[in-house]
Amino acid sequence: MGYKINFTETFSKSFGKLTKIERDRIEKKLEILVINPFHPSLRTKKLKGHDGKFEFSVNMDIRVIWEYRGDTILLMLDVGHHGILDRY
């Protein structure tokens, strides 16, 4: 089963501030996410203290924050360097 991805305005703004190389890496990871949100290469984890919010790693520095919306949609909430986790 594949998921559909929706993006928040926050995600889109943060994504636009990243380098082209970082954006390309994120897009490749999103291709994996829609097939299997818990694929080992994503290192997906539940965010502590936030019901239903998850993060996955693009590399050792970049993280994507997301949540499920129903059974078929993944909502991308934010993306950025490791420090974005402090906002959640």
C-alpha positions in Angstrom: 0.0 0.0 0.0 1.4 3.4 -0.9 0.6 6.6 1.0 -0.2 10.0 -0.3 1.9 12.9 1.0 0.6 16.4 1.9 2.8 19.3 3.0 2.1 22.0 5.5 3.1 25.6 4.7 5.7 25.3 7.5 7.3 22.3 5.8 7.3 24.0 2.4 9.0 27.1 3.7 11.6 25.2 5.6 12.2 22.9 2.6 12.8 25.9 0.3 15.5 27.2 2.6 17.6 24.0 2.2 20.3 23.5 -0.4 19.4 21.7 -3.6 21.5 18.7 -2.5 19.5 18.5 0.8 16.2 18.9 -1.1 17.2 16.1 -3.5 18.1 13.8 -0.6 14.8 14.5 1.2 12.8 13.8 -2.0 14.5 10.4 -2.3 13.6 9.6 1.4 10.0 10.7 0.8 9.8 8.1 -2.0 10.8 5.4 0.5 8.4 6.9 3.1 5.3 6.5 0.9 6.0 2.8 0.5 7.1 2.0 4.1 7.2 4.7 6.8 9.2 2.4 9.0 11.9 1.4 6.4 15.2 0.9 8.3 17.0 3.5 6.2 14.6 6.2 7.5 15.3 5.5 11.2 11.7 6.5 12.0 10.9 7.3 15.6 7.9 8.5 17.5 8.4 12.0 18.9 8.4 11.9 22.7 5.5 13.7 24.3 3.6 14.1 21.0 0.9 11.6 20.3 0.9 10.7 16.6 4.0 12.7 15.5 7.0 11.0 14.1 10.4 12.0 12.8 12.7 10.3 10.2 16.3 11.0 9.4 17.4 12.1 6.0 21.0 12.0 7.1 22.8 12.5 10.4 21.7 16.2 10.4 18.4 16.6 8.6 15.1 15.5 10.1 11.5 15.4 8.8 8.6 15.7 11.2 5.3 14.1 10.1 2.1 12.5 11.2 -0.6 10.3 9.8 -3.8 11.8 8.5 -6.2 8.9 8.2 -5.2 5.6 6.7 -3.7 6.8 3.4 -2.2 10.3 4.0 1.1 11.3 5.6 1.3 15.0 6.5 4.8 16.5 6.4 4.9 19.1 9.3 8.4 20.4 9.2 11.9 19.7 7.9 15.3 21.0 8.8 18.6 20.4 10.6 18.6 18.4 13.8 17.7 21.5 15.9 14.1 21.4 14.6 13.4 18.7 17.1 13.6 21.3 19.8 10.5 22.9 18.4 8.4 19.8 19.0 
